[in-house]
Amino acid sequence: METLVNKYYIVLSAVFMQFGLLSFSQQKANAHLICWPWSGFFQSYAVEVDVKDASNVTCLYAQWMMKFLIKYETNSSDYKNASLDLTSTVTHNGSICGSDTRAALLAVQFGDGHSWSVNFTKNNGTYRAEFITFTYNTNDTAVFPDARRQGPVTIVVKDAMHPVQVDNVFVCHHTISFEAENVTQIFWNVTMQPFVQNGTISKKESRCSADTPTAAPTVLPTVANVTTASTTISPAPTTAPKPENPVTGNYSLKTGNKTCLLATVGLQLNISQDKPLLINIDPKTTGADGTCGNTSATLKLNDGNRTLIDFIFVVNASASVQKFYLKEVNVTLLNHQNGSVILSADNNNFSKWDASLGNSYMCRKEQTLEINEDLQVHTFNLWVQPFLVKENKFSIAQECSLDDDTILVPIVVGAALAGLIVIIVIAYIIGRRKSYAGYQTL
């Protein structure tokens, strides 16, 4: 019978001030919980699982940290964002070693009915994470207050990891994330090896792309800090210096070999929380993901696992002429070192960027999307087509009114004519009054 020895650590980003030790026992396993109490902004438990076979030899080893960002519907039909973290009470029911013909399974359960597992398969001297299964329970009112849907909800992510040599251990210290069905799963400080050979964790590492030297450095995006200008006479008001416009990026989605969504845009975030910030999104470090459909499409942009921006487009089928438009924007800022959420905001009441179905929408001038009172998204050189893309090219563009300079000509001409008419009427009235003055009664 397989046994498991699990350890759950609370990991801090600062030096701990005090130390406490708590131990407990579980059926078929020994487990220990070590806690360093801390009242900082972010707190998360690391999980270490050592699965042993019937001979008490390690066959699967994993240590990692994770958290979940979940968007759910409330009883009032609006949407809220929930953050779900591991708790100090974690079980490991169902984890199995696996073999050449049997998949290995790493499974944990935590909180009020939440669970997470990853299925590993082995083929031709390599292993890979075939799929990740995450189940969250909206009956947990502490995490999902006023949730409309009640009970467990399961999300499956397939092809979650590239193949790794079976005698290597997979390591990824940087944050990696997966998004599916309104759920973002975030992982960091990952060390995993299924199908451990001879009970010994390998010394050879297979690193994730974010950890490799060629990867973009994990620094904060380009930020322009707000400064307060002042003189010796009197202090000037606080103003934000205008940074350079963001670089325009080209993004696309495919269904099979066919392009289904095209977007060209420069993006800038304007954050007005504790300290105002302007952040330019760098296309060189930003990846695109999402889904295409007949009536809705989602473009998910991930700037180095630091900034997540989702654009949701829908088709207005009730109109006489079918049009698409931008319905919703979600923005999440993460701490790249520990995966903590710095800011999360969304707005699902937009009716912008509309164009006839089969056409594209273009706006070269700067536009502003108001996410909430603390966050704005500025767009530059926008060109988007979320539906009916043909031959991997944009269709005819419907331009925004900001780009249409030709409308100024009729406006100016019309204003001039109106002014001329007013002058003629006034002159006529004055002339009539003077003519009446020559025929006064004697």
C-alpha positions in Angstrom: 0.0 0.0 0.0 1.3 3.4 -0.9 2.0 5.9 1.8 2.4 9.6 1.6 4.3 12.1 3.7 3.2 15.6 3.2 4.5 18.9 4.5 2.8 22.2 4.3 4.9 25.3 4.9 3.8 28.9 5.1 6.4 30.8 3.0 7.3 34.4 3.8 8.9 37.1 1.8 10.3 38.8 4.9 12.4 37.6 7.8 10.1 35.9 10.4 9.8 37.3 13.8 8.7 34.2 15.7 8.4 30.5 15.2 5.7 27.9 16.0 5.4 24.2 15.4 2.2 22.2 15.1 2.0 18.6 14.3 -1.0 16.3 13.5 -1.6 12.9 12.2 -3.7 11.5 9.4 -4.9 8.1 8.5 -2.3 6.1 6.4 0.2 9.0 6.6 2.2 11.3 8.9 1.9 15.0 8.3 3.5 18.0 9.9 2.6 21.7 9.6 5.2 24.3 10.3 4.0 27.9 10.5 5.8 31.2 10.8 3.0 33.7 11.7 3.0 36.8 9.6 0.5 39.6 9.0 1.9 40.9 5.7 0.0 41.6 2.5 0.4 38.1 1.0 0.4 34.7 2.8 0.3 31.3 1.1 1.0 27.7 2.0 3.6 25.7 0.1 2.8 22.0 -0.4 5.4 19.2 -0.4 4.2 15.8 -1.3 6.3 12.6 -1.2 4.4 9.6 -2.5 5.9 6.2 -1.7 5.2 2.8 -3.2 4.5 -0.4 -1.4 8.2 -0.8 -0.7 8.4 2.6 1.0 10.4 4.0 -1.9 9.6 7.5 -3.3 7.8 7.2 -6.6 6.4 10.8 -7.0 7.7 14.0 -5.5 6.3 17.5 -5.7 6.6 20.8 -4.0 4.9 24.0 -5.2 2.8 27.0 -4.3 -0.5 28.0 -6.0 -3.5 30.2 -5.8 -6.7 30.7 -7.9 -8.5 33.8 -9.2 -12.2 33.0 -9.9 -14.9 35.2 -11.5 -18.4 34.1 -10.4 -22.0 35.3 -10.8 -23.9 36.6 -7.9 -27.7 36.5 -7.2 -28.0 40.0 -8.4 -26.6 39.0 -11.8 -23.4 40.9 -11.5 -19.9 39.3 -11.3 -17.4 39.3 -8.6 -13.8 38.2 -8.4 -12.7 35.7 -5.7 -9.2 34.8 -4.6 -8.8 31.2 -3.3 -5.6 30.2 -1.5 -4.4 27.0 0.1 -5.3 26.6 3.7 -3.3 25.0 6.5 -5.6 22.0 6.4 -4.7 20.0 3.2 -5.3 16.3 2.5 -3.8 14.1 -0.2 -6.4 11.4 -0.9 -6.1 9.7 -4.3 -2.4 10.3 -5.2 -0.9 7.3 -6.9 2.6 6.4 -8.2 1.8 5.4 -11.8 3.8 3.1 -14.1 4.6 2.6 -17.8 0.9 1.7 -18.4 -0.8 3.7 -15.6 -0.9 7.4 -15.2 0.5 9.0 -12.0 -1.8 11.2 -10.1 -1.0 14.0 -7.7 -4.1 15.2 -5.8 -4.8 17.5 -2.9 -8.0 18.7 -1.1 -8.3 21.9 0.9 -10.7 24.4 2.4 -14.5 23.8 2.2 -14.8 21.3 -0.6 -12.0 22.5 -3.0 -9.6 20.1 -4.7 -6.8 20.1 -7.3 -5.0 17.4 -9.1 -2.6 16.8 -12.0 -2.4 13.7 -14.2 1.0 12.6 -15.4 1.6 10.2 -18.3 4.8 8.6 -19.6 5.7 8.0 -23.2 9.0 7.4 -25.1 11.3 8.3 -22.2 9.4 11.5 -21.3 6.6 12.5 -18.9 4.2 15.3 -19.1 1.2 16.8 -17.3 -1.6 15.5 -19.4 -4.3 17.6 -17.7 -5.0 19.6 -14.5 -8.3 19.3 -12.8 -9.5 22.0 -10.3 -12.8 21.9 -8.4 -14.0 24.8 -6.4 -17.1 24.8 -4.2 -19.3 27.9 -4.4 -21.0 26.7 -1.2 -17.9 28.1 0.6 -19.6 31.5 1.5 -16.4 32.9 2.9 -14.8 32.8 -0.6 -18.0 33.1 -2.7 -20.5 35.3 -0.9 -24.0 35.5 -2.6 -23.0 33.1 -5.4 -25.9 32.3 -7.8 -24.6 28.8 -8.7 -24.3 26.5 -5.7 -22.1 23.5 -5.4 -18.8 22.2 -6.9 -17.6 23.5 -10.3 -14.8 21.6 -12.1 -12.3 23.1 -14.6 -10.0 21.0 -16.7 -6.9 22.3 -18.4 -5.2 20.0 -21.0 -1.6 19.8 -22.1 -0.5 21.7 -19.1 3.3 21.0 -19.5 5.7 20.3 -22.2 7.4 16.8 -22.2 10.3 16.3 -19.7 12.9 13.6 -19.8 11.8 10.9 -17.3 15.1 11.1 -15.4 14.8 14.9 -14.9 13.0 16.9 -12.3 10.8 19.8 -13.5 11.6 23.2 -11.8 9.9 26.6 -12.3 10.5 29.3 -9.7 8.8 32.0 -11.7 5.0 32.3 -11.9 3.1 30.3 -14.5 -0.6 30.5 -15.1 -3.4 28.8 -16.9 -6.8 30.4 -17.7 -10.0 28.6 -18.5 -13.7 29.3 -17.9 -13.3 32.4 -15.7 -10.6 30.8 -13.6 -6.9 31.7 -13.5 -4.6 29.1 -11.8 -1.3 30.6 -10.7 1.8 28.5 -9.7 5.3 29.3 -8.6 8.3 27.7 -6.8 7.4 24.4 -8.5 9.5 21.3 -8.2 8.0 18.1 -9.5 9.0 14.6 -10.6 6.6 11.8 -11.3 7.9 8.3 -12.1 10.9 8.8 -9.8 13.6 6.2 -10.6 15.1 4.1 -7.8 13.5 6.3 -5.2 15.9 9.2 -5.7 14.9 12.6 -6.9 17.0 13.5 -10.0 19.8 16.1 -9.8 19.2 17.0 -13.4 16.7 19.8 -13.8 14.3 20.7 -16.7 13.5 24.4 -16.3 10.4 26.2 -17.5 11.0 28.9 -20.1 10.4 31.7 -17.6 13.5 30.5 -15.6 15.8 30.2 -18.6 18.5 32.9 -19.1 17.0 33.8 -22.5 13.6 34.6 -21.0 12.7 38.2 -20.5 13.8 39.5 -17.1 11.2 39.4 -14.4 11.0 43.1 -13.7 8.0 45.3 -13.4 6.6 46.7 -16.7 7.6 50.2 -17.8 6.4 52.5 -15.2 6.2 56.3 -15.1 5.9 57.4 -11.5 3.8 60.5 -10.7 5.9 63.3 -9.4 4.9 66.6 -7.7 6.3 69.6 -9.4 7.1 72.6 -7.1 8.8 76.0 -7.2 10.2 78.3 -4.6 7.1 80.5 -4.9 4.3 78.0 -4.3 3.8 74.3 -4.8 2.4 73.1 -8.1 -0.4 70.5 -8.2 0.5 66.8 -8.5 0.6 65.9 -12.1 1.5 62.7 -14.0 4.2 63.1 -16.6 3.0 61.7 -19.9 5.2 58.7 -20.8 5.9 57.6 -24.3 3.0 55.9 -26.0 3.2 52.1 -25.7 4.6 49.9 -28.5 1.8 48.5 -30.8 1.5 44.8 -30.6 0.1 42.3 -33.0 -2.0 39.4 -31.5 -4.0 36.6 -33.1 -5.9 33.5 -32.2 -6.3 30.3 -34.2 -8.8 27.5 -34.4 -6.7 24.6 -35.8 -4.8 26.2 -38.6 -7.3 29.0 -39.2 -7.0 32.4 -37.8 -10.2 33.4 -36.0 -9.2 36.6 -34.2 -6.9 39.5 -35.1 -5.9 42.4 -32.9 -3.4 45.2 -33.3 -3.1 47.6 -30.3 -0.9 49.5 -28.0 -1.9 49.2 -24.3 -1.3 51.4 -21.3 -2.7 51.0 -17.8 -3.4 54.0 -15.7 -3.6 53.0 -12.0 -4.7 55.5 -9.4 -4.6 53.5 -6.2 -2.1 54.4 -3.4 0.5 55.8 -5.8 -0.6 56.6 -9.4 1.2 54.6 -12.0 1.3 54.5 -15.8 2.3 51.0 -17.2 3.0 50.3 -20.8 2.3 46.7 -21.9 5.3 45.3 -23.8 4.3 43.2 -26.8 7.7 41.4 -26.7 6.9 39.8 -23.4 3.1 39.5 -23.9 1.5 36.2 -25.1 -2.0 35.9 -26.5 -4.6 33.2 -25.7 -8.3 32.9 -25.6 -11.3 31.4 -27.4 -13.3 32.0 -30.6 -16.9 31.4 -31.2 -19.9 32.4 -33.3 -21.4 34.9 -30.9 -18.6 35.5 -28.4 -14.8 35.7 -28.4 -12.2 36.3 -25.7 -8.7 37.6 -26.2 -6.5 37.0 -23.1 -3.1 38.8 -23.0 -0.5 37.8 -20.5 2.5 40.2 -20.0 5.1 37.9 -18.4 2.7 36.6 -15.8 2.7 40.1 -14.3 -0.3 41.6 -16.1 -3.4 39.7 -17.3 -5.9 41.5 -19.5 -9.0 39.9 -21.0 -11.1 41.4 -23.7 -14.6 39.8 -24.3 -16.4 40.5 -27.5 -20.0 39.6 -28.3 -22.4 39.7 -31.3 -25.6 41.8 -31.0 -27.9 39.4 -32.8 -31.1 41.3 -31.9 -30.2 44.3 -34.2 -31.4 44.4 -37.8 -27.8 44.5 -38.9 -25.6 42.1 -36.8 -22.7 43.9 -35.1 -20.0 42.9 -32.7 -18.8 45.0 -29.8 -16.5 45.0 -26.8 -18.6 43.8 -23.8 -16.1 43.3 -21.0 -12.6 43.9 -19.9 -10.8 42.2 -17.0 -7.4 43.3 -15.6 -5.3 41.5 -13.0 -1.8 42.7 -11.8 0.3 40.1 -10.1 3.5 40.1 -8.1 5.8 38.1 -10.3 7.9 36.9 -7.3 5.1 35.3 -5.3 2.0 35.3 -7.5 0.1 37.6 -5.1 -2.7 39.8 -6.6 -1.8 43.5 -6.5 -4.9 44.6 -8.2 -7.9 42.9 -9.9 -10.7 44.8 -11.7 -13.3 44.2 -14.3 -16.1 46.0 -16.2 -18.8 44.0 -18.1 -21.0 46.9 -19.2 -19.1 48.2 -22.2 -20.6 48.8 -25.6 -17.5 49.9 -27.5 -15.6 49.1 -30.6 -18.7 48.1 -32.5 -18.7 47.2 -36.2 -20.8 45.2 -38.6 -20.2 41.5 -38.4 -17.6 40.5 -41.0 -15.8 43.9 -40.8 -13.1 45.1 -38.5 -13.0 48.1 -36.1 -10.2 50.7 -36.2 -9.3 53.7 -34.1 -5.8 55.2 -34.4 -6.4 57.9 -31.8 -6.1 57.2 -28.1 -9.2 55.8 -26.4 -9.9 55.2 -22.7 -11.7 52.2 -21.2 -12.8 53.0 -17.6 -12.6 49.7 -15.7 -13.3 51.2 -12.3 -12.4 54.3 -10.3 -8.9 53.0 -9.7 -8.0 51.7 -13.2 -8.2 52.8 -16.8 -6.9 51.1 -20.0 -5.7 53.4 -22.7 -5.6 52.0 -26.3 -3.5 53.3 -29.2 -3.5 52.4 -32.9 -6.4 49.9 -32.4 -7.4 47.5 -35.1 -9.5 44.5 -34.1 -11.6 41.8 -35.7 -12.9 39.1 -33.3 -15.2 37.3 -35.8 -15.2 36.0 -39.4 -11.5 36.5 -40.2 -10.7 35.5 -43.8 -7.3 34.6 -45.2 -5.6 35.7 -42.0 -6.3 39.4 -42.9 -8.4 42.2 -41.5 -11.6 42.9 -43.4 -12.8 46.4 -44.3 -12.4 48.7 -41.3 -15.1 50.8 -39.7 -13.3 53.7 -38.2 -14.1 55.5 -35.0 -15.4 59.1 -35.1 -12.1 60.3 -33.6 -10.3 59.3 -36.7 -12.8 60.8 -39.2 -11.3 64.2 -39.9 -13.5 64.7 -43.0 -16.5 65.4 -40.7 -14.8 68.7 -39.7 -15.4 70.1 -43.2 -19.2 70.0 -43.3 -19.2 71.1 -39.7 -17.2 74.2 -40.4 -19.1 75.0 -43.6 -22.4 74.5 -41.8 -21.3 76.8 -39.0 -20.2 79.5 -41.5 -23.5 79.3 -43.3 -25.5 79.5 -40.1 -23.5 82.5 -39.0 -24.1 84.2 -42.4 -27.8 83.7 -42.1 -27.9 85.2 -38.6 -26.0 88.3 -39.9 -28.4 88.7 -42.8 -31.5 88.4 -40.6 -30.1 90.9 -38.1 -29.2 93.4 -41.0 -32.7 93.0 -42.4 -34.4 93.7 -39.0 -32.2 96.8 -38.5 -33.0 98.0 -42.1 -36.8 97.6 -41.5 -36.7 99.7 -38.4 -34.9 102.5 -40.1 -37.4 102.5 -42.9 -40.3 102.8 -40.5 -38.6 105.9 -38.9 -39.2 108.0 -42.1 -43.1 107.6 -42.0 -43.9 108.9 -38.5 -47.4 110.6 -38.0 -47.5 114.4 -37.9 
